[in-house]
Amino acid sequence: MEMFFWAFLIGGLICVVGQLLMDVGRLTPAHTLSLLVVVGAILSAFGLYDRLIDFAGAGATVPIMSFGNSLVKGAMEESAQHGIVGVISGMFEVTSAGISAAIIFAFIGSLLFKAKG
């Protein structure tokens, strides 16, 4: 039961930080998204994001910061095996399913709904 509490708390705090960046910091959603991905990547580069995942579980793997973690983790694993080429291929190998799903669902959404403007 305790793991659910920490997952909820950590995941909620990440979302609150993102919302505060948009409301108080006046950042656009795109800037906020990019910033959270970069923070996740930096934490991953120093080995801190894996500790956060061990502590908070889904509270750390579901928010967008986890995408930055996945990019760095994939790049580092593949670069150890294939050198500089592995950096590029590793990032996309780990995250290709999520990127593909985003593109496909955005396309379907564009067919089903009409944009206001």
The first five atom37 places (N, CA, C, CB, O) and aatype in JSON, in Angstrom:
{
  "aatype": [12, 6, 12, 13, 13, 17, 0, 13, 10, 9, 7, 7, 10, 9, 4, 19, 19, 7, 5, 10, 10, 12, 3, 19, 7, 1, 10, 16, 14, 0, 8, 16, 10, 15, 10, 10, 19, 19, 19, 7, 0, 9, 10, 15, 0, 13, 7, 10, 18, 3, 1, 10, 9, 3, 13, 0, 7, 0, 7, 0, 16, 19, 14, 9, 12, 15, 13, 7, 2, 15, 10, 19, 11, 7, 0, 12, 6, 6, 15, 0, 5, 8, 7, 9, 19, 7, 19, 9, 15, 7, 12, 13, 6, 19, 16, 15, 0, 7, 9, 15, 0, 0, 9, 9, 13, 0, 13, 9, 7, 15, 10, 10, 13, 11, 0, 11, 7],
  "atom_mask": [
    [1, 1, 1, 1, 1],
    [1, 1, 1, 1, 1],
    [1, 1, 1, 1, 1],
    [1, 1, 1, 1, 1],
    [1, 1, 1, 1, 1],
    [1, 1, 1, 1, 1],
    [1, 1, 1, 1, 1],
    [1, 1, 1, 1, 1],
    [1, 1, 1, 1, 1],
    [1, 1, 1, 1, 1],
    [1, 1, 1, 0, 1],
    [1, 1, 1, 0, 1],
    [1, 1, 1, 1, 1],
    [1, 1, 1, 1, 1],
    [1, 1, 1, 1, 1],
    [1, 1, 1, 1, 1],
    [1, 1, 1, 1, 1],
    [1, 1, 1, 0, 1],
    [1, 1, 1, 1, 1],
    [1, 1, 1, 1, 1],
    [1, 1, 1, 1, 1],
    [1, 1, 1, 1, 1],
    [1, 1, 1, 1, 1],
    [1, 1, 1, 1, 1],
    [1, 1, 1, 0, 1],
    [1, 1, 1, 1, 1],
    [1, 1, 1, 1, 1],
    [1, 1, 1, 1, 1],
    [1, 1, 1, 1, 1],
    [1, 1, 1, 1, 1],
    [1, 1, 1, 1, 1],
    [1, 1, 1, 1, 1],
    [1, 1, 1, 1, 1],
    [1, 1, 1, 1, 1],
    [1, 1, 1, 1, 1],
    [1, 1, 1, 1, 1],
    [1, 1, 1, 1, 1],
    [1, 1, 1, 1, 1],
    [1, 1, 1, 1, 1],
    [1, 1, 1, 0, 1],
    [1, 1, 1, 1, 1],
    [1, 1, 1, 1, 1],
    [1, 1, 1, 1, 1],
    [1, 1, 1, 1, 1],
    [1, 1, 1, 1, 1],
    [1, 1, 1, 1, 1],
    [1, 1, 1, 0, 1],
    [1, 1, 1, 1, 1],
    [1, 1, 1, 1, 1],
    [1, 1, 1, 1, 1],
    [1, 1, 1, 1, 1],
    [1, 1, 1, 1, 1],
    [1, 1, 1, 1, 1],
    [1, 1, 1, 1, 1],
    [1, 1, 1, 1, 1],
    [1, 1, 1, 1, 1],
    [1, 1, 1, 0, 1],
    [1, 1, 1, 1, 1],
    [1, 1, 1, 0, 1],
    [1, 1, 1, 1, 1],
    [1, 1, 1, 1, 1],
    [1, 1, 1, 1, 1],
    [1, 1, 1, 1, 1],
    [1, 1, 1, 1, 1],
    [1, 1, 1, 1, 1],
    [1, 1, 1, 1, 1],
    [1, 1, 1, 1, 1],
    [1, 1, 1, 0, 1],
    [1, 1, 1, 1, 1],
    [1, 1, 1, 1, 1],
    [1, 1, 1, 1, 1],
    [1, 1, 1, 1, 1],
    [1, 1, 1, 1, 1],
    [1, 1, 1, 0, 1],
    [1, 1, 1, 1, 1],
    [1, 1, 1, 1, 1],
    [1, 1, 1, 1, 1],
    [1, 1, 1, 1, 1],
    [1, 1, 1, 1, 1],
    [1, 1, 1, 1, 1],
    [1, 1, 1, 1, 1],
    [1, 1, 1, 1, 1],
    [1, 1, 1, 0, 1],
    [1, 1, 1, 1, 1],
    [1, 1, 1, 1, 1],
    [1, 1, 1, 0, 1],
    [1, 1, 1, 1, 1],
    [1, 1, 1, 1, 1],
    [1, 1, 1, 1, 1],
    [1, 1, 1, 0, 1],
    [1, 1, 1, 1, 1],
    [1, 1, 1, 1, 1],
    [1, 1, 1, 1, 1],
    [1, 1, 1, 1, 1],
    [1, 1, 1, 1, 1],
    [1, 1, 1, 1, 1],
    [1, 1, 1, 1, 1],
    [1, 1, 1, 0, 1],
    [1, 1, 1, 1, 1],
    [1, 1, 1, 1, 1],
    [1, 1, 1, 1, 1],
    [1, 1, 1, 1, 1],
    [1, 1, 1, 1, 1],
    [1, 1, 1, 1, 1],
    [1, 1, 1, 1, 1],
    [1, 1, 1, 1, 1],
    [1, 1, 1, 1, 1],
    [1, 1, 1, 1, 1],
    [1, 1, 1, 0, 1],
    [1, 1, 1, 1, 1],
    [1, 1, 1, 1, 1],
    [1, 1, 1, 1, 1],
    [1, 1, 1, 1, 1],
    [1, 1, 1, 1, 1],
    [1, 1, 1, 1, 1],
    [1, 1, 1, 1, 1],
    [1, 1, 1, 0, 1]
  ],
  "atom_positions": [
    [[0.82, -1.2, 0.0], [0.0, 0.0, 0.0], [0.87, 1.27, 0.0], [-0.94, -0.01, 1.21], [0.49, 2.3, -0.56]],
    [[2.02, 1.17, 0.62], [2.91, 2.31, 0.7], [3.44, 2.71, -0.68], [4.07, 2.01, 1.65], [3.65, 3.89, -0.95]],
    [[3.66, 1.7, -1.56], [4.2, 2.02, -2.89], [3.2, 2.84, -3.7], [4.56, 0.72, -3.64], [3.59, 3.67, -4.51]],
    [[1.9, 2.61, -3.48], [0.89, 3.4, -4.19], [0.92, 4.86, -3.73], [-0.51, 2.81, -3.97], [0.76, 5.78, -4.53]],
    [[1.12, 5.05, -2.44], [1.2, 6.4, -1.9], [2.36, 7.16, -2.53], [1.36, 6.37, -0.38], [2.18, 8.3, -2.97]],
    [[3.55, 6.53, -2.58], [4.72, 7.22, -3.13], [4.59, 7.43, -4.64], [5.98, 6.43, -2.83], [5.02, 8.46, -5.16]],
    [[3.99, 6.46, -5.33], [3.78, 6.64, -6.77], [2.85, 7.82, -7.02], [3.2, 5.35, -7.4], [3.11, 8.64, -7.9]],
    [[1.78, 7.9, -6.26], [0.83, 9.01, -6.39], [1.49, 10.34, -6.05], [-0.39, 8.77, -5.5], [1.3, 11.33, -6.75]],
    [[2.24, 10.36, -4.97], [2.86, 11.6, -4.51], [3.93, 12.1, -5.5], [3.48, 11.39, -3.13], [3.92, 13.27, -5.86]],
    [[4.82, 11.23, -5.92], [5.9, 11.64, -6.82], [5.34, 11.99, -8.2], [6.95, 10.52, -6.94], [5.72, 13.01, -8.77]],
    [[4.46, 11.17, -8.73], [3.84, 11.48, -10.02], [3.06, 12.78, -9.96], [0.0, 0.0, 0.0], [3.11, 13.58, -10.89]],
    [[2.34, 12.99, -8.87], [1.6, 14.24, -8.69], [2.5, 15.44, -8.58], [0.0, 0.0, 0.0], [2.2, 16.5, -9.14]],
    [[3.62, 15.3, -7.88], [4.57, 16.41, -7.76], [5.18, 16.79, -9.1], [5.68, 16.06, -6.77], [5.37, 17.97, -9.39]],
    [[5.49, 15.79, -9.92], [6.02, 16.07, -11.26], [4.98, 16.85, -12.06], [6.41, 14.76, -11.99], [5.32, 17.81, -12.76]],
    [[3.74, 16.44, -11.97], [2.67, 17.14, -12.7], [2.44, 18.55, -12.15], [1.36, 16.34, -12.61], [2.2, 19.48, -12.92]],
    [[2.52, 18.71, -10.85], [2.37, 20.04, -10.25], [3.48, 20.96, -10.72], [2.38, 19.94, -8.71], [3.23, 22.13, -11.03]],
    [[4.71, 20.46, -10.77], [5.83, 21.27, -11.26], [5.56, 21.71, -12.7], [7.17, 20.48, -11.17], [5.76, 22.88, -13.05]],
    [[5.11, 20.8, -13.53], [4.79, 21.14, -14.91], [3.69, 22.19, -15.0], [0.0, 0.0, 0.0], [3.78, 23.12, -15.8]],
    [[2.67, 22.04, -14.19], [1.57, 23.02, -14.2], [2.02, 24.38, -13.71], [0.41, 22.52, -13.36], [1.62, 25.4, -14.26]],
    [[2.86, 24.4, -12.67], [3.39, 25.66, -12.16], [4.28, 26.36, -13.19], [4.17, 25.43, -10.87], [4.28, 27.59, -13.29]],
    [[5.04, 25.58, -13.94], [5.87, 26.17, -14.99], [5.01, 26.88, -16.03], [6.73, 25.09, -15.68], [5.4, 27.93, -16.55]],
    [[3.84, 26.32, -16.32], [2.95, 26.96, -17.3], [2.18, 28.13, -16.69], [1.97, 25.94, -17.86], [2.05, 29.18, -17.33]],
    [[1.68, 27.97, -15.47], [0.84, 29.0, -14.87], [1.65, 30.16, -14.3], [-0.01, 28.4, -13.77], [1.36, 31.32, -14.59]],
    [[2.65, 29.86, -13.51], [3.44, 30.9, -12.84], [4.6, 31.36, -13.73], [3.97, 30.38, -11.48], [4.86, 32.55, -13.86]],
    [[5.29, 30.39, -14.33], [6.43, 30.71, -15.16], [6.05, 31.19, -16.55], [0.0, 0.0, 0.0], [6.91, 31.65, -17.31]],
    [[4.77, 31.08, -16.89], [4.27, 31.52, -18.2], [4.96, 30.82, -19.37], [4.43, 33.02, -18.33], [5.1, 31.4, -20.44]],
    [[5.39, 29.59, -19.16], [5.97, 28.81, -20.25], [4.85, 28.19, -21.07], [6.93, 27.72, -19.71], [3.78, 27.86, -20.54]],
    [[5.09, 28.02, -22.35], [4.11, 27.35, -23.19], [4.14, 25.86, -22.88], [4.39, 27.62, -24.71], [5.11, 25.36, -22.32]],
    [[3.08, 25.14, -23.25], [3.11, 23.69, -23.04], [4.31, 23.02, -23.72], [1.81, 23.06, -23.54], [4.88, 22.07, -23.18]],
    [[4.68, 23.5, -24.91], [5.83, 22.91, -25.61], [7.13, 23.14, -24.84], [5.94, 23.5, -27.03], [7.96, 22.24, -24.75]],
    [[7.3, 24.35, -24.29], [8.5, 24.62, -23.5], [8.52, 23.77, -22.22], [8.59, 26.11, -23.15], [9.56, 23.25, -21.83]],
    [[7.38, 23.65, -21.58], [7.28, 22.85, -20.36], [7.59, 21.39, -20.65], [5.88, 22.99, -19.73], [8.34, 20.74, -19.91]],
    [[7.02, 20.87, -21.71], [7.26, 19.49, -22.11], [8.74, 19.26, -22.37], [6.43, 19.14, -23.35], [9.32, 18.29, -21.88]],
    [[9.35, 20.14, -23.13], [10.77, 20.02, -23.46], [11.63, 20.1, -22.21], [11.18, 21.1, -24.44], [12.58, 19.33, -22.06]],
    [[11.31, 21.01, -21.32], [12.07, 21.18, -20.1], [12.01, 19.93, -19.22], [11.58, 22.39, -19.32], [13.02, 19.5, -18.68]],
    [[10.82, 19.34, -19.09], [10.68, 18.14, -18.27], [11.41, 16.96, -18.88], [9.2, 17.8, -18.08], [11.98, 16.15, -18.16]],
    [[11.4, 16.84, -20.21], [12.16, 15.77, -20.86], [13.65, 15.95, -20.61], [11.87, 15.74, -22.39], [14.35, 14.98, -20.32]],
    [[14.14, 17.19, -20.72], [15.56, 17.46, -20.49], [15.93, 17.18, -19.04], [15.89, 18.92, -20.86], [17.0, 16.62, -18.78]],
    [[15.09, 17.56, -18.1], [15.37, 17.28, -16.68], [15.43, 15.77, -16.45], [14.28, 17.93, -15.76], [16.31, 15.29, -15.74]],
    [[14.51, 15.03, -17.04], [14.55, 13.57, -16.93], [15.83, 12.99, -17.52], [0.0, 0.0, 0.0], [16.39, 12.04, -16.98]],
    [[16.28, 13.56, -18.64], [17.51, 13.09, -19.28], [18.73, 13.39, -18.4], [17.69, 13.74, -20.67], [19.62, 12.56, -18.26]],
    [[18.75, 14.58, -17.81], [19.88, 14.95, -16.94], [19.92, 14.06, -15.7], [19.78, 16.43, -16.53], [20.98, 13.59, -15.31]],
    [[18.75, 13.85, -15.09], [18.71, 12.96, -13.92], [19.16, 11.55, -14.28], [17.3, 12.93, -13.33], [19.83, 10.88, -13.49]],
    [[18.79, 11.1, -15.47], [19.2, 9.78, -15.93], [20.7, 9.71, -16.16], [18.46, 9.4, -17.2], [21.34, 8.71, -15.83]],
    [[21.27, 10.77, -16.73], [22.71, 10.79, -17.0], [23.53, 10.66, -15.72], [23.09, 12.07, -17.74], [24.62, 10.11, -15.73]],
    [[22.99, 11.18, -14.62], [23.7, 11.08, -13.34], [23.26, 9.86, -12.53], [23.47, 12.34, -12.53], [23.69, 9.69, -11.39]],
    [[22.42, 9.02, -13.11], [21.99, 7.8, -12.43], [20.94, 8.02, -11.36], [0.0, 0.0, 0.0], [20.69, 7.13, -10.55]],
    [[20.32, 9.18, -11.34], [19.34, 9.49, -10.3], [17.92, 9.08, -10.68], [19.37, 10.98, -10.0], [17.1, 8.79, -9.8]],
    [[17.61, 9.04, -11.97], [16.23, 8.73, -12.34], [15.88, 7.28, -12.05], [16.01, 9.03, -13.82], [14.74, 6.97, -11.69]],
    [[16.85, 6.38, -12.2], [16.59, 4.97, -11.86], [16.29, 4.81, -10.37], [17.78, 4.1, -12.25], [15.46, 3.98, -9.99]],
    [[16.94, 5.59, -9.54], [16.64, 5.56, -8.1], [15.21, 6.06, -7.84], [17.66, 6.42, -7.32], [14.5, 5.53, -6.99]],
    [[14.82, 7.09, -8.58], [13.46, 7.62, -8.44], [12.43, 6.58, -8.87], [13.29, 8.92, -9.27], [11.39, 6.44, -8.24]],
    [[12.73, 5.85, -9.95], [11.84, 4.79, -10.41], [11.76, 3.68, -9.36], [12.31, 4.21, -11.76], [10.67, 3.17, -9.08]],
    [[12.88, 3.3, -8.79], [12.87, 2.26, -7.75], [12.02, 2.69, -6.55], [14.3, 1.95, -7.29], [11.36, 1.86, -5.92]],
    [[12.05, 3.98, -6.24], [11.31, 4.5, -5.09], [9.83, 4.71, -5.4], [11.93, 5.8, -4.62], [8.97, 4.32, -4.6]],
    [[9.52, 5.32, -6.54], [8.15, 5.74, -6.83], [7.43, 4.88, -7.85], [8.16, 7.14, -7.3], [6.23, 5.06, -8.06]],
    [[8.1, 3.95, -8.5], [7.45, 3.07, -9.47], [6.78, 3.84, -10.59], [0.0, 0.0, 0.0], [7.42, 4.66, -11.26]],
    [[5.49, 3.58, -10.81], [4.76, 4.2, -11.9], [4.66, 5.71, -11.75], [3.37, 3.61, -11.99], [4.44, 6.42, -12.73]],
    [[4.82, 6.22, -10.54], [4.81, 7.66, -10.33], [5.97, 8.34, -11.03], [0.0, 0.0, 0.0], [5.91, 9.54, -11.29]],
    [[7.01, 7.59, -11.34], [8.17, 8.14, -12.05], [8.25, 7.66, -13.49], [9.44, 7.78, -11.33], [8.89, 8.32, -14.31]],
    [[7.62, 6.54, -13.81], [7.71, 6.03, -15.18], [6.62, 6.56, -16.09], [7.65, 4.53, -15.16], [6.8, 6.55, -17.31]],
    [[5.52, 7.03, -15.56], [4.42, 7.51, -16.4], [4.61, 8.95, -16.85], [3.12, 7.38, -15.64], [4.35, 9.23, -18.03]],
    [[5.03, 9.89, -16.01], [5.17, 11.28, -16.49], [6.22, 11.43, -17.59], [5.54, 12.19, -15.32], [7.04, 10.54, -17.81]],
    [[6.17, 12.55, -18.27], [7.01, 12.8, -19.45], [8.5, 12.79, -19.13], [6.63, 14.13, -20.07], [9.31, 12.56, -20.03]],
    [[8.88, 13.03, -17.9], [10.3, 12.99, -17.55], [10.9, 11.62, -17.83], [10.49, 13.34, -16.08], [12.09, 11.51, -18.1]],
    [[10.09, 10.59, -17.79], [10.55, 9.24, -18.06], [10.99, 9.08, -19.51], [9.46, 8.23, -17.72], [11.83, 8.23, -19.82]],
    [[10.43, 9.89, -20.41], [10.83, 9.83, -21.81], [12.29, 10.26, -21.96], [9.92, 10.73, -22.68], [13.05, 9.64, -22.7]],
    [[12.67, 11.31, -21.26], [14.07, 11.73, -21.26], [14.97, 10.66, -20.69], [0.0, 0.0, 0.0], [16.07, 10.42, -21.19]],
    [[14.51, 10.0, -19.64], [15.26, 8.89, -19.05], [15.45, 7.78, -20.08], [14.54, 8.35, -17.81], [16.55, 7.23, -20.2]],
    [[14.4, 7.44, -20.8], [14.49, 6.38, -21.81], [15.45, 6.74, -22.93], [13.11, 6.08, -22.38], [16.2, 5.88, -23.4]],
    [[15.42, 7.99, -23.35], [16.34, 8.43, -24.41], [17.8, 8.25, -24.0], [16.08, 9.89, -24.78], [18.6, 7.69, -24.74]],
    [[18.12, 8.73, -22.81], [19.51, 8.64, -22.33], [19.91, 7.2, -22.07], [19.7, 9.47, -21.06], [21.02, 6.78, -22.43]],
    [[19.04, 6.44, -21.46], [19.35, 5.05, -21.14], [19.62, 4.25, -22.41], [18.2, 4.41, -20.34], [20.59, 3.5, -22.48]],
    [[18.77, 4.42, -23.41], [18.96, 3.71, -24.68], [20.24, 4.13, -25.37], [0.0, 0.0, 0.0], [20.97, 3.3, -25.91]],
    [[20.51, 5.43, -25.37], [21.72, 5.94, -26.02], [22.98, 5.41, -25.33], [21.72, 7.47, -26.01], [23.94, 5.03, -26.0]],
    [[22.97, 5.39, -24.01], [24.16, 4.94, -23.28], [24.39, 3.44, -23.46], [24.02, 5.26, -21.79], [25.54, 3.0, -23.6]],
    [[23.32, 2.66, -23.45], [23.47, 1.21, -23.62], [24.01, 0.87, -25.0], [22.12, 0.5, -23.4], [24.93, 0.05, -25.13]],
    [[23.45, 1.49, -26.03], [23.89, 1.2, -27.39], [25.27, 1.78, -27.7], [22.88, 1.72, -28.38], [26.03, 1.2, -28.47]],
    [[25.59, 2.92, -27.1], [26.92, 3.51, -27.37], [28.03, 2.64, -26.79], [27.0, 4.93, -26.78], [29.15, 2.63, -27.31]],
    [[27.73, 1.93, -25.73], [28.73, 1.02, -25.15], [29.04, -0.14, -26.11], [28.23, 0.47, -23.8], [30.15, -0.67, -26.11]],
    [[28.04, -0.52, -26.92], [28.23, -1.63, -27.84], [28.67, -1.19, -29.24], [26.95, -2.42, -27.95], [29.5, -1.85, -29.87]],
    [[28.12, -0.07, -29.72], [28.33, 0.31, -31.12], [28.99, 1.67, -31.3], [27.02, 0.32, -31.83], [29.09, 2.14, -32.44]],
    [[29.44, 2.29, -30.26], [30.11, 3.59, -30.38], [29.14, 4.71, -30.68], [0.0, 0.0, 0.0], [27.98, 4.68, -30.24]],
    [[29.6, 5.71, -31.42], [28.8, 6.91, -31.67], [27.52, 6.63, -32.45], [29.63, 7.92, -32.43], [26.51, 7.31, -32.25]],
    [[27.54, 5.63, -33.33], [26.34, 5.26, -34.08], [25.27, 4.73, -33.12], [26.66, 4.2, -35.17], [24.07, 4.94, -33.33]],
    [[25.71, 4.06, -32.09], [24.78, 3.51, -31.1], [24.03, 4.58, -30.33], [0.0, 0.0, 0.0], [22.93, 4.32, -29.84]],
    [[24.6, 5.77, -30.21], [23.92, 6.85, -29.5], [22.61, 7.19, -30.21], [24.83, 8.11, -29.41], [21.56, 7.29, -29.58]],
    [[22.69, 7.35, -31.52], [21.49, 7.7, -32.29], [20.51, 6.53, -32.35], [21.86, 8.13, -33.71], [19.32, 6.69, -32.07]],
    [[21.01, 5.35, -32.7], [20.12, 4.21, -32.84], [19.53, 3.78, -31.51], [20.85, 3.04, -33.47], [18.39, 3.33, -31.46]],
    [[20.28, 3.93, -30.43], [19.79, 3.53, -29.11], [18.63, 4.37, -28.63], [0.0, 0.0, 0.0], [17.7, 3.85, -28.02]],
    [[18.69, 5.67, -28.91], [17.59, 6.55, -28.5], [16.29, 6.13, -29.16], [17.91, 8.02, -28.84], [15.24, 6.08, -28.52]],
    [[16.35, 5.84, -30.45], [15.13, 5.52, -31.18], [14.69, 4.08, -30.98], [15.33, 5.78, -32.64], [13.5, 3.78, -31.1]],
    [[15.61, 3.2, -30.69], [15.25, 1.81, -30.45], [14.35, 1.69, -29.22], [16.5, 0.94, -30.28], [13.36, 0.96, -29.23]],
    [[14.69, 2.4, -28.17], [13.95, 2.3, -26.92], [12.63, 3.07, -26.98], [14.8, 2.84, -25.77], [11.64, 2.64, -26.38]],
    [[12.6, 4.17, -27.7], [11.42, 5.04, -27.68], [10.56, 4.97, -28.94], [11.85, 6.46, -27.47], [9.58, 5.7, -29.05]],
    [[10.91, 4.11, -29.88], [10.19, 4.08, -31.16], [8.71, 3.73, -31.02], [10.85, 3.09, -32.09], [7.88, 4.27, -31.76]],
    [[8.36, 2.86, -30.1], [6.95, 2.49, -29.94], [6.13, 3.69, -29.48], [6.82, 1.33, -28.93], [5.03, 3.92, -29.99]],
    [[6.64, 4.44, -28.52], [5.92, 5.62, -28.04], [5.81, 6.71, -29.09], [0.0, 0.0, 0.0], [4.76, 7.34, -29.22]],
    [[6.89, 6.94, -29.83], [6.87, 7.95, -30.88], [5.9, 7.54, -31.98], [8.29, 8.16, -31.46], [5.13, 8.37, -32.47]],
    [[5.93, 6.28, -32.37], [5.03, 5.78, -33.41], [3.57, 5.9, -32.98], [5.36, 4.32, -33.76], [2.72, 6.31, -33.77]],
    [[3.29, 5.53, -31.74], [1.92, 5.63, -31.24], [1.44, 7.08, -31.25], [1.83, 5.05, -29.82], [0.29, 7.34, -31.61]],
    [[2.29, 8.01, -30.85], [1.91, 9.43, -30.85], [1.58, 9.91, -32.26], [3.03, 10.28, -30.25], [0.6, 10.63, -32.46]],
    [[2.37, 9.51, -33.23], [2.12, 9.92, -34.62], [0.83, 9.32, -35.15], [3.29, 9.52, -35.52], [0.02, 10.01, -35.76]],
    [[0.64, 8.03, -34.9], [-0.57, 7.35, -35.4], [-1.83, 7.92, -34.76], [-0.48, 5.84, -35.13], [-2.8, 8.2, -35.46]],
    [[-1.82, 8.1, -33.43], [-3.02, 8.62, -32.77], [-3.29, 10.08, -33.13], [-2.88, 8.48, -31.26], [-4.45, 10.5, -33.18]],
    [[-2.24, 10.86, -33.37], [-2.44, 12.24, -33.8], [-3.06, 12.27, -35.19], [-1.09, 13.01, -33.8], [-3.93, 13.1, -35.47]],
    [[-2.63, 11.37, -36.06], [-3.21, 11.3, -37.4], [-4.68, 10.9, -37.33], [-2.43, 10.29, -38.27], [-5.52, 11.51, -38.0]],
    [[-4.99, 9.88, -36.53], [-6.38, 9.45, -36.38], [-7.23, 10.58, -35.79], [-6.48, 8.2, -35.48], [-8.35, 10.81, -36.23]],
    [[-6.68, 11.27, -34.8], [-7.4, 12.4, -34.21], [-7.66, 13.5, -35.22], [0.0, 0.0, 0.0], [-8.72, 14.12, -35.2]],
    [[-6.71, 13.75, -36.11], [-6.9, 14.78, -37.13], [-7.97, 14.4, -38.13], [-5.59, 15.06, -37.85], [-8.62, 15.27, -38.71]],
    [[-8.16, 13.1, -38.35], [-9.21, 12.65, -39.26], [-10.59, 12.73, -38.62], [-8.93, 11.23, -39.73], [-11.58, 13.0, -39.29]],
    [[-10.65, 12.48, -37.32], [-11.93, 12.41, -36.62], [-12.46, 13.76, -36.16], [-11.81, 11.52, -35.44], [-13.67, 13.94, -36.05]],
    [[-11.57, 14.73, -35.88], [-11.99, 15.99, -35.31], [-11.54, 17.16, -36.18], [-11.45, 16.14, -33.89], [-10.51, 17.1, -36.84]],
    [[-12.35, 18.21, -36.15], [-12.01, 19.42, -36.9], [-11.4, 20.44, -35.95], [-13.26, 20.0, -37.62], [-11.95, 20.72, -34.88]],
    [[-10.26, 21.01, -36.34], [-9.59, 21.99, -35.5], [-10.36, 23.29, -35.49], [-8.16, 22.22, -35.97], [-10.92, 23.7, -36.51]],
    [[-10.38, 23.95, -34.34], [-11.0, 25.27, -34.24], [-9.99, 26.3, -34.62], [-11.54, 25.53, -32.82], [-8.81, 26.15, -34.32]],
    [[-10.42, 27.33, -35.27], [-9.46, 28.37, -35.57], [-9.82, 29.2, -36.66], [0.0, 0.0, 0.0], [-9.09, 30.12, -37.01]]
  ]
}
